[in-house]
Amino acid sequence: MAEGFDTADIAVKPSYSERTIKNVLHEVITRLQFHNRSHAVAYAMRQGLI
């Protein structure tokens, strides 16, 4: 996400389905109470995770 890839591009490298990636992203965003993907990326960058 941080590099600008869409869901389909993210799914290719680990050989997951696009739907699986969407589900994982939705769970992370919901559990951590982010507003959207950009908010999640900004948080990860501030925390030094990426």
Secondary structure as the mmCIF struct_conf table of DSSP 4:
data_model
#
loop_
_struct_conf.conf_type_id
_struct_conf.id
_struct_conf.beg_label_comp_id
_struct_conf.beg_label_asym_id
_struct_conf.beg_label_seq_id
_struct_conf.end_label_comp_id
_struct_conf.end_label_asym_id
_struct_conf.end_label_seq_id
TURN_TY1_P TURN_TY1_P1 ALA A 2 GLU A 3
HELX_RH_AL_P HELX_RH_AL_P1 THR A 7 VAL A 12
TURN_TY1_P TURN_TY1_P2 LYS A 13 SER A 15
HELX_RH_AL_P HELX_RH_AL_P2 GLU A 18 ARG A 31
TURN_TY1_P TURN_TY1_P3 LEU A 32 GLN A 33
BEND BEND1 HIS A 35 ASN A 36
HELX_RH_AL_P HELX_RH_AL_P3 ARG A 37 ARG A 46
TURN_TY1_P TURN_TY1_P4 GLN A 47 GLY A 48
#
